């Protein structure tokens, strides 16, 4: 296991028009209730991956947000972690 600083990255988030308008109005994104790694806000490295993730999750893709996100520090596991 090693710790690295990811810092600020440009990432993509695909969503419906209704959700996009709510994000713009409220000036924040709300965490979903489920996902591959649990509840959260999911971003992708490319526009195409964001669209694919949105479709696989069964959501309607209509809009793309291009975001700068500070991912801070991350723990990198080279093999499965067991407690």
C-alpha positions, 0 to 999 in steps of 0.5 A: 500500500502506498499513499499518493497526492492526486491533487486537482484533476479535470473530470467529467460527469454525465447526467439528465437535463433535469439534474443538470439544471438542479446542480446549476441552481443549487451550485452543488452536486448531491451524492447518489444512493448507490453505485459500484463503490457505494453512494457517492458522486461519480466522475470519469476521466473522459466524456465517453466514459462518463456517458457509458457509466451513466448508461450502465447505471440506467440513467438518462444522459443528456448533459455533461459537466466538465469539473475540476475536482481536488481528489486530495490524497489516495491510498493505492493498493497493489493487491486486495486489502484484508483486515 
